[in-house]
Amino acid sequence: MPVVPVMAIAAGACVATLAGGALALRLRDRLHLILGFSAGAMVALAFFDLLPEAIRIGARELSPATVLAIAAVGFFAYTILDRAILLHVHGNGETAHGAPDHRQWIGAASLSAHSVMDGFAIAVGFRAAPAIGIVVAAAVLAHDFSDGVNTVNLVLVNKGAPRLALRWLLTDAIAPVIGAVLGLFVALPEGATAPLLGCFAGLFLYIGASDLLPESFHAHPRALTTVMTLLGAGVLYLVVRLAG
C-alpha cells in the first residue's frame, strides 16, 4: 500500500492550499492567471490521462462508451451537488440561494469538501498505479493552490475578518490529508478502479471547465489568461507523457 508517497503528496497539497491562501492576501490582482493555469491542468488531466487509463483498465468489463457515460454521470452529479447542495459561490461572492450571513461558512465548507475529494483521488490514483497517482497529484496540487486562493477570497469578499479567513484556510488545507487517509484504508471492490477513474474525470472536467476557467475570466478576460490555460494543459500533457 503506497502510504508514504500518498501522505507526502497530501502534505504537499496542504502546503499548496496554504500557499494559495497566503498569495490571495497579497496578489489579488494577478490571481486570474493562476486560476487559468489550474483550469487548463484540470481539463487536461481528464482528457489526457484519467479517461484513457479508465478505458484501458476496464477494457475487459466495460466498453469505452460505458466509461464515457460514467464520466458524464460524474460531471452532472457534481453539477447538482455544487449548485443545489454546496451552494456554488460566484466570483462576486453571491450564492445561488442562502442567507447572506451564511455565505462565508457555506462557501468555505464547500471548498473544503472539494479538498477532501482531492486527497481521496490521490490515494485512489496511487492504488491503481504509481503513474496515475503522480499525474493526479500534479493536477490536485494545482487545484488545491486555487482552493486556498478561493477560500480566502470568499471569506474576505463577504466582509469576513482576516482571522476568520485564516481559520477556514487551515480547515481547507488539512482536508486533502483527511481524504488521502480515507482513500488509503477504504477497500475498493474488484473492478471499481475504472469506474472511479471515469467518475473523477467527470469531476475534474466540471471543476476545470465550469468553475476555474470561468472564474479566471470573470474580472480579467485577457489574452494572457488564455495563454496560461493552454500552458496548464500543455504542462499536464507533458507530465502524462513522461509518466508513461
Backbone bond lengths (Angstrom), bond angles and torsions (degrees), N, CA, C in turn:
res aa  C-N    CA-C-N  psi(-1)  N-CA   C-N-CA  omega(-1)  CA-C   N-CA-C  phi
1 M - - - 1.464 - - 1.543 109.08 -
2 P 1.330 118.07 127.12 1.481 121.29 -173.42 1.519 112.62 -79.52
3 V 1.340 117.00 63.13 1.466 119.97 -175.02 1.520 111.48 -67.37
4 V 1.352 115.98 -47.35 1.468 119.60 -173.69 1.524 112.39 -62.40
5 P 1.360 119.78 -51.99 1.466 117.69 -179.65 1.522 113.22 -64.84
6 V 1.328 117.32 -36.89 1.464 119.95 -179.94 1.519 110.61 -63.87
7 M 1.341 117.40 -47.31 1.456 119.77 -178.13 1.522 111.47 -70.02
8 A 1.344 116.48 -32.09 1.460 119.00 177.07 1.528 110.49 -65.50
9 I 1.327 116.81 -42.67 1.464 119.85 179.74 1.529 110.01 -71.16
10 A 1.332 117.70 -36.10 1.460 120.11 175.86 1.522 110.57 -61.61
11 A 1.331 115.87 -39.30 1.466 119.25 175.35 1.524 110.38 -64.59
12 G 1.338 116.17 -37.58 1.461 119.71 175.71 1.511 111.87 -63.01
13 A 1.352 116.18 -38.36 1.465 119.96 176.65 1.518 111.07 -63.86
14 C 1.326 115.81 -37.35 1.468 121.03 175.74 1.528 110.38 -60.42
15 V 1.330 115.85 -46.62 1.466 120.46 179.60 1.521 110.40 -64.87
16 A 1.348 116.87 -41.01 1.468 120.57 179.63 1.523 111.29 -61.40
17 T 1.328 116.39 -39.42 1.466 120.45 178.18 1.517 110.77 -63.77
18 L 1.333 115.55 -45.25 1.467 119.39 178.48 1.523 111.23 -63.19
19 A 1.337 116.69 -40.06 1.461 120.08 179.17 1.523 111.23 -64.58
20 G 1.339 116.17 -40.68 1.455 119.29 177.71 1.515 112.44 -62.95
21 G 1.329 115.95 -41.26 1.461 119.41 178.06 1.516 112.15 -65.47
22 A 1.329 116.34 -40.20 1.469 119.71 178.29 1.525 110.78 -64.03
23 L 1.340 115.70 -40.04 1.463 119.25 179.20 1.522 111.22 -66.00
24 A 1.327 115.97 -35.18 1.463 120.10 -179.96 1.514 111.84 -62.21
25 L 1.310 116.73 -28.91 1.457 120.33 179.23 1.527 112.61 -78.66
26 R 1.348 116.97 -15.37 1.452 119.92 -173.73 1.536 114.11 -114.32
27 L 1.340 116.16 -38.37 1.472 119.61 -172.14 1.527 111.09 -123.54
28 R 1.278 117.51 58.10 1.462 120.90 -173.03 1.527 112.43 -66.00
29 D 1.313 118.81 -26.98 1.458 120.67 -175.41 1.524 113.28 -82.91
30 R 1.329 118.31 -6.16 1.466 121.61 -178.65 1.528 112.67 -111.64
31 L 1.309 117.89 3.32 1.462 120.39 -171.46 1.520 112.68 -71.48
32 H 1.331 118.18 -20.07 1.463 119.50 179.25 1.525 110.70 -62.33
33 L 1.317 117.89 -30.29 1.462 120.79 179.01 1.527 110.82 -69.77
34 I 1.331 116.49 -40.16 1.460 120.89 178.47 1.521 110.33 -65.89
35 L 1.331 116.62 -43.67 1.462 120.24 179.45 1.522 110.94 -64.92
36 G 1.340 117.40 -37.62 1.454 120.44 177.88 1.521 111.51 -62.33
37 F 1.330 117.62 -43.30 1.469 121.68 177.10 1.527 110.52 -61.76
38 S 1.333 116.77 -45.32 1.462 120.94 -179.20 1.522 111.17 -61.49
39 A 1.327 117.14 -39.79 1.469 120.73 -179.87 1.522 110.51 -62.47
40 G 1.325 116.74 -46.52 1.461 119.77 178.53 1.518 112.12 -60.78
41 A 1.339 116.84 -39.86 1.457 121.31 -179.69 1.527 111.13 -65.49
42 M 1.315 117.55 -42.04 1.456 120.89 -178.39 1.522 111.80 -65.79
43 V 1.325 117.12 -46.13 1.459 120.95 -179.70 1.523 110.44 -65.46
44 A 1.327 116.86 -41.29 1.460 120.63 179.29 1.520 111.30 -63.87
45 L 1.319 117.66 -37.70 1.452 120.94 178.08 1.523 110.72 -58.78
46 A 1.321 116.84 -44.68 1.455 120.59 -178.98 1.529 111.57 -65.07
47 F 1.341 116.68 -46.35 1.458 120.94 -174.92 1.529 113.53 -76.23
48 F 1.327 117.49 -39.74 1.455 120.78 -170.66 1.522 114.04 -92.77
49 D 1.345 117.65 -18.96 1.463 117.92 -176.40 1.523 113.73 -131.09
50 L 1.331 118.63 -57.28 1.460 119.71 -172.04 1.528 112.30 -62.32
51 L 1.325 117.30 -48.96 1.465 119.20 -179.27 1.530 112.46 -65.18
52 P 1.345 119.54 -48.78 1.473 118.21 176.91 1.526 112.96 -59.04
53 E 1.351 116.88 -39.69 1.459 119.77 -178.98 1.523 111.15 -68.76
54 A 1.327 117.44 -38.60 1.462 120.40 177.22 1.522 111.09 -63.42
55 I 1.325 116.53 -41.03 1.471 120.34 178.47 1.526 110.35 -64.73
56 R 1.343 116.92 -40.26 1.463 120.36 -179.29 1.520 111.77 -68.05
57 I 1.340 117.15 -46.96 1.461 120.57 -177.72 1.527 111.48 -66.09
58 G 1.340 116.35 -38.66 1.463 119.66 -176.54 1.512 114.73 -92.56
59 A 1.346 117.08 17.47 1.469 120.26 -173.38 1.524 112.63 -59.33
60 R 1.340 118.10 -32.46 1.468 120.21 -176.57 1.520 112.30 -77.32
61 E 1.326 116.91 -32.82 1.468 119.68 -175.22 1.526 113.87 -105.65
62 L 1.343 117.40 -28.43 1.464 120.77 -171.90 1.525 110.46 -124.98
63 S 1.314 115.44 139.77 1.458 119.92 174.10 1.529 108.78 -79.91
64 P 1.351 117.31 157.99 1.468 118.95 175.89 1.520 112.80 -55.37
65 A 1.331 117.11 -37.30 1.465 120.14 179.08 1.525 111.23 -63.14
66 T 1.335 117.50 -36.11 1.460 120.95 178.79 1.522 110.76 -68.14
67 V 1.333 117.02 -41.40 1.465 120.54 178.02 1.527 110.19 -61.86
68 L 1.330 116.93 -43.16 1.462 120.07 178.51 1.526 110.93 -64.60
69 A 1.329 116.83 -36.35 1.470 120.30 177.58 1.525 110.69 -65.08
70 I 1.337 116.77 -38.88 1.470 120.62 176.91 1.524 110.13 -63.59
71 A 1.334 116.91 -41.12 1.463 120.22 177.08 1.521 110.69 -61.80
72 A 1.326 116.63 -39.44 1.466 119.89 178.18 1.525 110.88 -65.31
73 V 1.332 116.93 -39.30 1.470 120.12 176.67 1.527 110.20 -61.73
74 G 1.343 116.80 -43.33 1.460 119.92 177.50 1.517 111.80 -60.70
75 F 1.333 116.67 -41.81 1.464 121.40 179.87 1.527 110.93 -61.22
76 F 1.338 116.70 -51.34 1.458 119.24 -174.72 1.530 112.55 -76.75
77 A 1.344 117.45 -29.90 1.461 119.13 174.76 1.521 110.44 -63.95
78 Y 1.341 115.65 -41.18 1.464 119.49 178.31 1.525 110.60 -67.75
79 T 1.317 116.89 -33.69 1.462 120.60 176.10 1.523 110.57 -59.25
80 I 1.336 116.02 -47.59 1.470 120.65 179.67 1.525 110.28 -63.48
81 L 1.352 115.96 -45.37 1.465 119.82 -179.65 1.515 111.35 -60.74
82 D 1.328 115.48 -44.67 1.461 120.75 -176.25 1.516 111.68 -66.21
83 R 1.323 117.72 -40.92 1.466 120.70 -173.23 1.520 113.44 -91.37
84 A 1.326 117.35 -34.06 1.461 119.11 -174.41 1.522 113.53 -96.08
85 I 1.338 118.20 -28.61 1.464 120.61 -175.26 1.519 111.25 -111.66
86 L 1.327 117.39 -49.97 1.454 120.34 -175.91 1.514 113.00 -84.46
87 L 1.328 118.23 -3.57 1.461 122.47 176.12 1.517 111.23 56.97
88 H 1.315 115.01 78.42 1.463 121.38 -177.73 1.526 110.81 -51.00
89 V 1.323 115.94 130.96 1.452 122.39 -179.06 1.524 109.28 -99.84
90 H 1.335 116.41 125.47 1.453 121.49 179.81 1.519 110.00 -88.13
91 G 1.322 115.65 171.97 1.453 120.65 -175.55 1.515 113.71 -61.15
92 N 1.348 117.68 -24.80 1.461 119.29 -179.37 1.518 112.57 -89.91
93 G 1.351 115.52 6.54 1.458 119.25 177.02 1.509 114.03 85.46
94 E 1.330 118.96 2.82 1.453 121.25 -179.32 1.517 109.66 -87.96
95 T 1.330 116.50 145.21 1.445 120.95 175.99 1.506 109.82 -106.04
96 A 1.360 114.95 162.00 1.451 119.25 -178.48 1.532 110.78 -63.16
97 H 1.308 116.73 -36.13 1.456 121.32 173.78 1.516 107.33 -160.43
98 G 1.309 116.30 167.88 1.459 119.66 -177.08 1.514 110.81 115.33
99 A 1.312 116.90 149.12 1.455 121.34 -176.75 1.515 110.82 -68.32
100 P 1.335 117.60 144.26 1.467 120.56 -179.84 1.515 113.18 -55.77
101 D 1.339 117.78 -36.38 1.456 120.33 -178.44 1.530 112.53 -63.25
102 H 1.327 116.32 -19.57 1.463 120.29 -176.51 1.524 112.57 -98.58
103 R 1.321 118.41 -0.77 1.461 120.27 -173.63 1.519 112.48 -63.41
104 Q 1.336 115.96 -37.23 1.463 118.97 -176.69 1.529 111.02 -61.02
105 W 1.334 116.61 -55.63 1.456 118.77 -172.76 1.522 112.39 -77.01
106 I 1.338 118.39 -32.66 1.468 119.41 179.26 1.531 110.05 -65.92
107 G 1.320 117.08 -48.15 1.453 120.04 -179.37 1.518 112.29 -65.76
108 A 1.343 117.62 -44.12 1.460 120.78 179.98 1.525 111.02 -65.05
109 A 1.331 117.40 -37.38 1.464 120.57 178.18 1.521 110.67 -65.96
110 S 1.335 117.26 -36.70 1.468 119.86 179.28 1.524 110.41 -65.38
111 L 1.331 117.43 -39.78 1.453 120.33 177.84 1.533 110.93 -65.90
112 S 1.322 117.21 -35.97 1.461 120.26 176.90 1.523 111.03 -66.11
113 A 1.343 116.41 -36.86 1.465 120.00 175.67 1.521 110.67 -63.36
114 H 1.337 116.70 -40.01 1.466 120.21 174.77 1.525 110.23 -56.80
115 S 1.332 117.17 -42.60 1.454 121.35 -176.16 1.525 112.02 -68.42
116 V 1.339 117.93 -33.75 1.462 120.41 173.82 1.525 109.74 -59.83
117 M 1.325 116.61 -43.52 1.454 121.02 178.23 1.524 111.41 -64.69
118 D 1.313 117.57 -34.62 1.461 120.90 176.80 1.531 110.89 -60.45
119 G 1.333 116.09 -47.98 1.457 119.82 179.34 1.514 112.14 -62.64
120 F 1.326 116.59 -39.31 1.463 120.84 177.67 1.524 110.20 -62.81
121 A 1.345 116.71 -40.09 1.460 121.07 179.62 1.526 111.28 -62.74
122 I 1.329 117.44 -39.31 1.462 120.59 177.59 1.522 110.60 -59.91
123 A 1.333 116.31 -48.39 1.465 119.96 -178.51 1.523 111.52 -63.62
124 V 1.324 117.68 -44.51 1.466 120.96 179.30 1.521 110.30 -62.57
125 G 1.334 117.24 -39.92 1.453 120.62 179.13 1.512 112.27 -61.64
126 F 1.338 117.76 -44.89 1.467 120.79 -179.59 1.522 111.49 -70.24
127 R 1.322 117.23 -31.53 1.457 118.77 177.59 1.521 111.21 -70.64
128 A 1.337 116.62 -26.60 1.460 119.84 176.71 1.525 110.13 -75.76
129 A 1.347 116.67 -50.42 1.470 122.37 178.81 1.515 107.86 -171.49
130 P 1.353 117.38 143.61 1.467 119.65 -179.75 1.526 113.39 -56.60
131 A 1.343 117.35 -38.71 1.466 119.82 -179.08 1.525 110.87 -62.80
132 I 1.344 116.33 -40.71 1.466 120.03 178.00 1.517 109.73 -63.90
133 G 1.332 116.30 -43.72 1.458 119.96 -179.49 1.509 112.67 -60.13
134 I 1.333 116.68 -39.32 1.467 120.68 -179.30 1.524 110.40 -64.30
135 V 1.330 116.60 -44.37 1.459 119.91 -177.88 1.526 110.93 -68.99
136 V 1.331 116.50 -42.83 1.465 119.95 176.43 1.522 109.79 -59.41
137 A 1.332 116.03 -43.04 1.464 120.13 -179.15 1.519 111.28 -60.86
138 A 1.337 117.32 -40.19 1.465 120.22 -179.30 1.518 111.07 -60.12
139 A 1.327 116.38 -44.88 1.460 119.42 -179.70 1.526 111.51 -70.84
140 V 1.334 116.25 -37.95 1.459 119.79 -179.46 1.525 110.66 -64.85
141 L 1.324 117.12 -40.39 1.460 119.55 178.55 1.527 111.11 -60.49
142 A 1.334 116.36 -42.52 1.464 119.24 177.17 1.524 110.85 -65.34
143 H 1.333 116.00 -40.89 1.461 120.19 -179.14 1.525 111.60 -66.39
144 D 1.336 116.73 -42.98 1.462 119.29 -178.47 1.522 111.84 -68.21
145 F 1.320 116.96 -30.20 1.467 119.28 173.00 1.530 109.54 -59.17
146 S 1.340 116.66 -46.62 1.465 119.89 179.48 1.523 111.19 -69.62
147 D 1.344 117.62 -29.52 1.466 119.98 175.65 1.529 110.39 -62.39
148 G 1.331 116.62 -41.79 1.461 119.14 176.75 1.509 111.90 -62.32
149 V 1.346 115.52 -40.93 1.464 120.71 176.28 1.526 110.18 -59.20
150 N 1.326 115.98 -50.10 1.460 120.57 -175.57 1.523 112.31 -66.82
151 T 1.330 116.76 -36.75 1.467 119.80 -179.30 1.527 111.06 -61.76
152 V 1.327 116.01 -48.25 1.465 119.83 179.73 1.523 110.88 -64.44
153 N 1.335 116.79 -47.04 1.462 119.92 -179.58 1.516 112.07 -60.32
154 L 1.334 116.27 -39.10 1.459 120.93 -179.11 1.522 111.66 -60.77
155 V 1.328 116.77 -46.33 1.462 120.28 -179.14 1.523 110.65 -67.86
156 L 1.325 116.51 -44.26 1.464 119.71 -176.23 1.528 112.03 -69.09
157 V 1.334 117.90 -38.01 1.453 120.33 -177.53 1.527 111.14 -69.29
158 N 1.345 116.30 -22.67 1.464 120.68 175.58 1.527 111.21 -97.10
159 K 1.344 115.61 25.89 1.460 123.20 173.03 1.523 113.70 65.40
160 G 1.338 115.67 28.14 1.454 119.46 173.92 1.519 110.54 -80.86
161 A 1.316 116.68 153.65 1.458 121.44 179.88 1.521 110.51 -73.84
162 P 1.343 117.96 150.85 1.472 120.40 176.45 1.528 112.63 -54.45
163 R 1.323 117.63 -34.43 1.468 120.22 178.62 1.530 111.02 -63.87
164 L 1.336 117.12 -39.58 1.463 120.57 176.92 1.525 110.38 -66.85
165 A 1.330 116.60 -40.05 1.464 120.59 177.41 1.525 110.42 -60.36
166 L 1.328 117.44 -39.41 1.455 121.36 179.48 1.527 111.21 -65.89
167 R 1.332 117.28 -40.22 1.467 119.86 178.60 1.520 111.45 -62.18
168 W 1.337 116.15 -44.30 1.462 119.28 178.74 1.520 110.95 -68.04
169 L 1.320 117.32 -33.83 1.455 120.46 177.53 1.530 110.53 -63.20
170 L 1.323 117.39 -42.22 1.468 120.93 177.61 1.525 111.16 -63.87
171 T 1.347 116.73 -38.90 1.464 120.56 176.95 1.518 111.08 -62.55
172 D 1.330 115.87 -45.59 1.455 120.63 179.54 1.522 111.18 -65.31
173 A 1.329 117.39 -34.41 1.462 121.51 -178.33 1.528 112.17 -68.51
174 I 1.331 118.17 -37.44 1.462 120.80 -178.27 1.527 111.69 -80.47
175 A 1.340 117.42 -16.24 1.462 121.36 -175.71 1.523 113.66 -59.40
176 P 1.360 121.48 -44.63 1.466 118.80 179.40 1.521 113.62 -64.40
177 V 1.328 117.70 -28.22 1.462 120.25 176.49 1.533 109.35 -65.79
178 I 1.331 116.35 -42.92 1.466 120.53 177.55 1.524 110.03 -62.30
179 G 1.328 116.38 -44.63 1.459 119.86 179.33 1.514 112.31 -62.91
180 A 1.334 117.63 -37.84 1.462 120.78 179.22 1.527 111.17 -65.68
181 V 1.323 117.28 -40.81 1.467 120.66 178.03 1.528 109.88 -61.67
182 L 1.316 116.96 -44.20 1.466 120.13 178.12 1.526 110.63 -61.54
183 G 1.338 116.58 -43.05 1.455 120.43 -178.89 1.516 113.54 -65.69
184 L 1.330 117.31 -29.55 1.464 120.41 179.89 1.519 112.97 -75.09
185 F 1.314 116.60 -35.37 1.461 119.46 -169.66 1.521 114.29 -111.33
186 V 1.320 117.39 0.02 1.466 120.19 172.41 1.517 107.34 -90.65
187 A 1.325 117.26 115.44 1.457 121.61 -176.69 1.529 110.64 -69.65
188 L 1.334 115.47 133.17 1.457 121.05 178.70 1.531 109.79 -94.03
189 P 1.329 118.09 132.83 1.467 120.35 175.74 1.521 110.39 -61.91
190 E 1.331 116.15 152.76 1.459 120.31 178.49 1.529 110.44 -60.98
191 G 1.302 116.39 134.63 1.461 120.62 -179.78 1.510 114.20 84.40
192 A 1.345 117.30 5.87 1.468 119.57 -177.37 1.525 112.97 -89.21
193 T 1.337 117.66 -13.34 1.468 119.77 -174.24 1.524 111.96 -63.93
194 A 1.341 117.00 -48.25 1.472 119.75 -178.05 1.531 111.98 -61.76
195 P 1.335 119.35 -48.14 1.472 118.31 176.50 1.524 113.51 -60.19
196 L 1.350 117.41 -37.68 1.459 119.79 179.20 1.524 111.21 -65.49
197 L 1.342 116.65 -42.75 1.460 119.24 178.11 1.521 110.69 -63.13
198 G 1.335 116.96 -40.24 1.460 120.04 176.69 1.522 111.90 -62.87
199 C 1.327 115.39 -40.85 1.460 119.57 178.95 1.522 110.96 -65.21
200 F 1.335 116.71 -42.87 1.465 119.90 177.81 1.524 111.20 -63.66
201 A 1.333 117.00 -34.54 1.465 119.54 176.34 1.526 110.06 -59.93
202 G 1.335 116.75 -42.71 1.462 120.06 177.30 1.517 112.13 -63.83
203 L 1.339 116.58 -41.34 1.468 120.25 178.65 1.523 111.18 -62.57
204 F 1.330 116.40 -45.44 1.460 119.88 -177.72 1.522 111.56 -68.34
205 L 1.339 117.19 -34.59 1.459 119.96 175.03 1.524 110.64 -61.70
206 Y 1.330 116.28 -41.53 1.465 119.21 179.32 1.522 110.97 -65.06
207 I 1.321 116.21 -49.21 1.462 120.24 -177.28 1.528 110.67 -60.56
208 G 1.336 116.11 -43.44 1.456 119.32 -177.88 1.513 113.18 -72.40
209 A 1.347 116.24 -50.61 1.461 120.07 -171.64 1.526 113.40 -84.60
210 S 1.332 117.55 -31.59 1.458 120.04 -174.69 1.519 113.60 -103.53
211 D 1.313 117.70 -10.29 1.458 120.01 -176.47 1.532 110.96 -122.48
212 L 1.332 116.92 -65.46 1.465 119.82 -174.68 1.525 112.41 -67.59
213 L 1.329 117.14 -44.39 1.464 119.41 -176.42 1.526 112.36 -63.35
214 P 1.354 119.71 -50.66 1.469 118.55 176.30 1.524 113.10 -60.64
215 E 1.332 116.82 -36.56 1.463 119.64 -179.37 1.530 110.98 -65.24
216 S 1.340 116.70 -35.52 1.462 119.51 -179.62 1.522 111.70 -67.24
217 F 1.342 117.06 -27.10 1.459 120.99 -178.74 1.525 112.62 -98.04
218 H 1.310 116.67 -2.48 1.470 119.26 -172.21 1.526 112.16 -60.34
219 A 1.316 117.09 -48.09 1.465 120.48 -176.24 1.522 112.92 -107.99
220 H 1.354 116.86 -16.28 1.469 120.22 -175.61 1.522 110.63 -136.07
221 P 1.321 118.63 72.01 1.468 120.74 179.44 1.530 111.15 -76.38
222 R 1.323 116.25 74.02 1.459 121.53 -174.86 1.523 110.93 -114.36
223 A 1.332 115.36 159.24 1.459 120.75 179.78 1.520 111.19 -61.13
224 L 1.341 117.07 -35.64 1.462 120.14 -178.06 1.530 111.21 -63.82
225 T 1.333 117.26 -32.04 1.463 119.95 176.83 1.519 110.57 -63.04
226 T 1.341 116.73 -41.38 1.461 120.93 176.82 1.524 110.83 -63.71
227 V 1.328 116.22 -40.56 1.463 120.31 178.17 1.531 110.28 -60.29
228 M 1.330 116.98 -41.52 1.464 120.58 179.67 1.529 111.29 -66.02
229 T 1.341 116.57 -36.48 1.460 119.93 177.32 1.526 110.46 -63.74
230 L 1.326 116.66 -45.80 1.462 120.64 178.54 1.531 110.99 -65.18
231 L 1.340 116.26 -35.57 1.458 119.89 177.41 1.525 110.88 -64.55
232 G 1.325 116.51 -42.81 1.461 120.05 177.51 1.514 111.77 -59.63
233 A 1.350 116.72 -43.84 1.462 120.74 178.01 1.522 110.93 -64.40
234 G 1.326 116.86 -40.50 1.456 120.27 -179.78 1.514 112.70 -65.68
235 V 1.321 116.69 -41.60 1.463 120.81 178.88 1.525 110.35 -61.94
236 L 1.342 117.57 -44.88 1.461 120.23 179.33 1.516 111.53 -65.09
237 Y 1.333 117.36 -35.76 1.458 119.83 177.34 1.529 110.41 -62.72
238 L 1.331 116.64 -42.42 1.458 120.50 178.40 1.525 110.94 -65.35
239 V 1.328 117.34 -39.55 1.463 120.66 177.86 1.528 110.72 -60.78
240 V 1.332 115.74 -43.24 1.461 120.37 179.14 1.522 110.67 -62.59
241 R 1.329 116.07 -43.92 1.466 119.59 -178.87 1.536 110.73 -65.43
242 L 1.311 117.65 -40.74 1.455 120.89 -179.22 1.528 110.92 -69.96
243 A 1.344 116.90 -32.32 1.451 120.68 179.35 1.522 111.55 -74.22
244 G 1.321 117.46 -13.67 1.465 120.86 177.02 1.501 112.92 80.63
